[in-house]
């Protein structure tokens, strides 16, 4: 976000660093409010889907802020993007815990942490690649950065589609059967 603020909005390094506060505050508020207000009403999959859809719209809102050259719109967009990200975090983490059975809880939570770290690293690399592609296509920085945010919005919509395929009951049954087979093999072997 710092390069976007600097190149598109002409913000100083100190000002762009402060942009993280809007996103971070939104994320904290999103996690806390989702846990108490949204998850109990919508359930885990629907909450996560809603968070993805809202985050996709927020990415478009951040693009609009760039075209308007409005730092107040950018800050608002980041706050709302943080709220949506908090909703995704609360919903996805709760859903992941539903996919965990007691015998493999540590393994699943470790795999979740690893996948989160890998996703953050890959998103940084892919974001840089998409930005470079955008800079080749467009001379205007706002258009180049817009390609990154559009790609992010598309990824979030794809996530919504993939979430529709998650079946907690089937996953637990398959995991339990696999664990039973491994345990039986250990007893036999």
C-alpha positions, 0 to 999 in steps of 0.5 A: 500500500505504501508505494500506491500511496506514494506514487498515486497520491504523492504521499510522503513515507510517513503518510504512507506508513500510517495507511497500515493503521487504517487497515489494521484498525479495520481488521481488529474491529472486523474480527471482534464484531464478526465473532459476536455479531455476524458468525452466530447469525450467518454461520461460518461459510456464509460469513467467509463468503460475505467477507470475500465479497465485501473485500472485493468491493473494497478493492474496487473502492481503493481503485476509485480513490486513486482515480479521484486522488482522494486520500480520505477515500483511500483511508476509508477504503482501507478501513472498510477493507480491513473490516472485510478482511477481519470478517474473512479471518474470523469466518475462515478460522472458525471454518478451519476449526470445524474441519479439525478433528481432535486426533489431528488438531495440532497438525491441522492448525500447523498446516493452517499457519503454514498455508497462511504464511505461504499465501502471504509470501505468494501474494506479495510476489504475485502482486509485484508481478501483476504490478510490473505487468500493469506498468508495461501496459499502462503509463499512469501509475493509478492504472498499473496499481488498478490491475493489482487490485482488480486481480485481488478482487477476482481472486476473492470472487474465485474464493467465494466459488471455492467456498461453495464446495466445502463440505464439513461433514464429508471432510470429517467423515473422510478424515476419520476414515483415513485416521482409522485406516492409519491406526489399524495399519499401525496395530497390524504392522 
